[in-house]
Amino acid sequence: MIWLLYPHLRCPQYIEPADVLEAAQAAGLRHITTVKVATDWDGAQLANPFAYQARR
């Protein structure tokens, strides 16, 4: 499991959430959830899809 932190909308280095999801899919990862971790930061939980299914 990986937590990827990226700047929120108000930051000059803002990254579209769709770009994060597209990059995760390209890397073979599955998006699990998104959370707000600080005023200017969001986080996306990513995991190997096979490892995630095995834990269920």
Order of alpha helices (4+ residues) and beta strands (2+ residues): beta-alpha-beta-beta-alpha
